[in-house]
């Protein structure tokens, strides 16, 4: 490919070593320096570099001890002083007199922290992944152990366990012998099994055995010294930390309290393992690009700038600040209350409803409480309309972070009075609406690779059989099961799925429900009776909205809301026969 | 009437003029006291200012003593018992909404007004107040159609729901959106069975019985007793809406005749405010 083809290699003289330096992309463009970790070589960045080369001058080098660079003997040659001298040499050779965008992974990131803190004037931005500043970790551990609350101890122990190899690397000779004696093959196998990173040309490198053995020096020369006596390291460089939530070596909790030392800090979490540049190159490249563009005052799309604002660490930040939340059925009841609850917490809201005027009202109120609201008219049961809607949202607003498939209709009456048309109507809106919403927006979220959350409004009727609600309860039970299945599949992509089962909530669903097998007048009376009963119950949609927000924050699977819904949920599992008995009551 | 306690005679221009005067006096008081509100003032202090002002201007009895609700209390947030309505030590702050509510009696003629405002800027209050304007013509229109009071109550509820707000008048005793007002007198002493005036309680108590016999009620809410067409007389109408800790209301006298209805006075601060906002939009 073109980007790979124009890759040039040259040797740069570091502090007593020869470094292999690789460059691609137009040299007149801003420079990105990618620093690899242990036991990798520059090739761990191949996918990311290729994606960045179109817009940046991408510079990589094999760190001393790795790949095609020299491997000095003895751990003394691997201290930060030497590493910093090497980096300076590379910068002087490839990007003299210009600030570069610094990116580090694993040990590359540890070095990059040192660089960002000790020579901040050389960097326009810094992106760190899976490699904390050792001094920060030292301080972090001390803070945790100085106040040994159960949580602090758990977090500290979590990182302690993840660092098992560090202790091992302090052992003399043995690690080198193992690497040289053929640890490379099982390592590559473990990478594939544990991280899902398949071996490819260049990574793991053919030099892995030698890289692994030489790089042990990095740990021996620096780790204990910095962890035992951490220095006060700070940087004003705009810093972005990419936090893989399933990292087996670096605890996601290590970023806690970082903003005290790094005022200009953004955090981005991704459901990935340690080798995130290999497993998620699209996401990593996009985030590097967005962060670098923002740091140099470049132009960003609305979605990009929202993503950056969402990542920003700020004390006064509301929990859903700069998130995009889509709610269907947002013109009234639970949908409107949910849209407003998210808006109140800083989210930009897309309010969709069959009734455009009602959706516009919700959007207006959302704009009053949060950054902005947008109204769309959509019939969730119409596949084509939903496709259009999802595309429009994507183009006009970006990929949503939360989607609430809430639109639904009520229907009550005897099974014998439900016509085919009645069944179609209920299933079209209540089930297909959720299927379309989940399908289209989950695809967008998965494609983006940054996670998200889908909330489906089911009902307590999903687990409460009743002779009066055959069609409605069936549609809602289907939504519940759909949510559970979807949750299982989307878990791996960092997308949460929650099913909400409200129970008896006072909304206008009772005024719009269809009571099958009844004349108009009788129907009106039934609606009025149901509305009065629901009003007497007195549980408003705001309470449900609060639970939906919490379900997203805590990634809850199934949330029965009202006490009767919770009781029903319990009874449906503990005493299904009682539920069957109650189902015979005609409450319609 | 023999005992000098009566519902207003809406066919007497002179009598209506007396009610108009006392209502104007109330709004004058509200305007003046509102102008003195500054950060740090408590509800109690605001009520004291209203009481003093009204006493100084000839007020001799109360339907109820003045109320003031500041901040989220203007939306009756967390009001569990009737005592919560009484003026508290809550202090006014910049950006806070407030409501002043007073119902004085002067030489037997009474008014009952509600006055909403905000100290400084508050986007939610602005929106809410702009939307409140609709209720004045909406309610009047429905009364003119001679829909039943219960019906109108339900229509107002539906409008509040469409707007995405909450009905706050449902928190008032009896969930009332309005109540009848008349000439206050009687043999009981002037005085306050806190916070309601003794003579007012006497009047409303008597009317509750008397109207009941005719299948009507001097209280206007959504219940069965209000399922009757508008009763001729003077009605203090007080729609009160709330949203996220901000409440606004207006309260003024509506004249209901046998076949028509009109607001007693259109020369009122909130009417002018809404007209100004309308003109700007």
Interface residues (C-beta under 8 A of the other chain):
Chain A: X332 X336 X340 X344 X358 X361 X362 X364 X365 X368 X369 X508
Chain B: X123 X124 X127 X161 X162 X163 X164 X243 X244
